[in-house]
Amino acid sequence: MADYASARERLIVGLDVPEVDIARAMVRTLGDAVVFYKIGLELVMRGGLGLVQELAGQGLKVFLDMKLLDIPNTVEKAVRNAAVSGATFLTVHATDRKTLTAAAQGAAGSKLKLLGVTVLTSIDANDLAEQGITRSPQDLVLDRARLAHACGLHGIVASGHEAKRVRSTLGPGLAIVTPGIRFPDNATGDQARVTTPQSAIADGADYLVVARPIIADPSPRAAALRFVEAIASATA
């Protein structure tokens, strides 16, 4: 039998909107269909950090998607401050050991869980080649996932295209958070490596991040419940 309560915990809805009041209205619209939200750079620049504390105070979970990358001292202090915001997850680019180690030190002793961003789902092999990286997205994701795991991070962010390989290589101890989730009838937008919720779950994803297919839908709550149902059916 499908476990809808558990499925709700695995859906993270991205509040990719320009203003806090719009985000609050979306949270009210979604109601108890959603218990986990992502707040990213767009909203953070318009007061979104306060909203993190607000939502956490309501008993909701928040994924603070900051994608930190800076000198170690700055990363450590930024993570330490994020740890008191009430956020459940915080992202750090998994590009090097110094950054990840500093992040882990900043989160030490707190409940904050760190996720290493491997390769953005908007990036494909051509984009990597422009950066002078000859490795495929799949190989680079696995390398960075290994590094994040070695540095003590709780999980990684990776597309559904790489989730299966990461899971089979690193086992169950590393949480996999997968953005770029779409149903076949959803527009892909600026995402290059997308997958369906059923495929992502089957390949080992623990959490699915969905923004536009829900918040841009004429009926956001119904759209969210459709994703919850898909997760539930995939894990039944």
N, C-alpha and C positions, 0 to 999 in steps of 0.2 A: 504494500500500500504506500502511496506517495506521502512523504513527510513534508508538508507545506511549511511548517514552522522552521524546520532545518533549512529548507530551500530559501526562505526569506533571508536567513543569515548569510547566504552565499551570494546574494545579489547586491551589488554596490551601485547605486545610482549616482551618476556624475551630475553635480549641480553646476553645469557649465553655462552659467548665466552671468550677465554683467553687473547685477546689483543684488545686495543682500535681501532687500524687500521682495524681489522676484524669487529668490531662492526660498525664503520663508513661505511664500505663497505656494510654491511647488511642493514643499514638504507638507503643508496642510492639505493640498489636493491629493497627494499620494497616501496620506493617512497611514493606517496600519499595514498597508500593502508593502511598505518598505521600512527597514530598520537600520540600514547601513547607507551612508552617503559619502561621496567623494567631493572634496573642496580643493580646487586647483588654483593655479596662478591667477587666472582671470578674476575670480571672486576674491582671492586674498588681497588683490590690489584695491579692492573697494570695501574693505572691512570684514573680509571673510574669516580672519582669525578669531574675531569676536564671536562669529557664528559657530565656529568649532566648539567653543566653550558652551554656547547656548544649547546646541544640539546634544552635546554630551551630558549637559545638565538635565535634559529631558529623557535620558536613558538610551539615546540613540548612539550608534557607532559612527565614527568619522574617519575616513581615509584622507589624510592631509597630503596632497600630491604636490610636493614642492620640488622634487627632482634636484636635490642639493648637489652641488659640485663646486668646491672652492678649496682654499688651503686648509689643511687639517685643523688648525686652531679655530677657524671660523666655523667649519662644519660641526666640530664637537660642541661649541657653544650654542650654535643654532639648534642642534638636536636637543640639547639640554633644556632650552627654552620651550621647544615644541612639546617636550615630555610633560610639561605642566598644563598644557592646553586642554587635556582630556581626550586627545586624538588616540585612536586605536592603532592606525598605521601611519607611517611617514616614509616617503620615498627619497632615496639617495641614488645617484648614478653609480652603477657598479663598474666603473672604468678602471679603478686602480685600488691597490691594497691600502694605501695611506688614507684615502677618503673614507673607505669602508671601516677601517679600524678606528678612525676618529669618530665616526658616527656611532659605532658600537660603544665607545667610551662615553659619549654624550648621553646615550640611552641607558647606561648601566644603572641598575637599582630602581628603574621605573617600570611602568606597565606598557610603555610605548614599544611597539613592534616595528622593526625596520624592514623595508622592502628594497631590494636592489633592482634598479631599472636596467634591464639588459640592452635591448635594442627597441627603440620606439616602433610602434605598429605602423607608423606612417613611413617608415624607412624600408627601402628595398635594396637589392644588391647594387643597383646603379648609384644610389645615394651614398652607400658605403664606399664605392670606388672613388667618388668625388672627394672623400675624406682621406684617400690613400690607403683604405682598408681593402685588402684583396680577399679576405675571408667571406664566406657566405653568411647571411643573417643567422642561419641555423647553427653554424659552427661558433659564431661569435656569441650568440645567446648562451650556448652551453658553457663556453669558457668563462663568461661573466657570471653565470649561475654557480659554477664551481667556486669562483673567487668569493662570491657573496656568502656561500655556505661555509667556506674556510674561515671567513672573517666573523662568523657568528651571527649573521643576519637571520631574521626569522623566515624570510621568504624572498621571492623575486617577482618582478613584473615581466611577463613574456606573452607573446601572442599564442593563440591556439595552435599555430603551425609548429611551434617548438615545445609545447607542453609535454607531449608524449615522450620525446627524447630526453627532456630534463628529468621527468619523473622516473623513467626506466634507468637513468644513469645515477641519479642522486637519491632515489628512494622516497619514502613518505615523510621524511623529517623536514622538508623544506616546503613552505606554503607557496603555491603558484597562483598569482593573481593575473587574470587575463582580460585585457581590454580588447577593443575591436570586435565586440560581439554583435552579431546581426542575424536576423532571420533572412531567408532568401528574398523576401519582399521589402526589406529595408535598404535604403540608399547607403552606399559605402562611404560617401563624403570624402574626407582626406585620408582615410585609412587605406593602407596598401596591403596589409596582411590580416584579413578578417576571417571569422569562423562563426558557426552557429553555436548556440548554447549547448545543444546536445553533443556536438562534436568536441567542444572544449572540455566538458565534464568527462566524457568518455576517455579523453586523452590525458586526464589527470589534473585539470584545473580545479583549484579549491574555491576560488571566488571569481565571479564574472563582473566586469565593470561595463555598465551600459549608460550612455548619456543621451545623445540625440534621438535614438529610436524610442525613448520613453518621454523625455521632457519636451520634444518637439511634436509629439503625437497629439492629435486633437483630443484624445482621451488618455492622458498620462497614466491614470490609475489602472485602467484596463490594459494598457500596454505593459505596465509593470507586472501585473498579475499574469500576463501571458508568458513573460520571462520566468517568473516564479514557477509556474506550472511546467514549463519546459525543463527547468532544473530538477524539479521534483520527479518528473517522469524519467529523467536520465539517471536518477540515483535510486529509483525504486527497486 
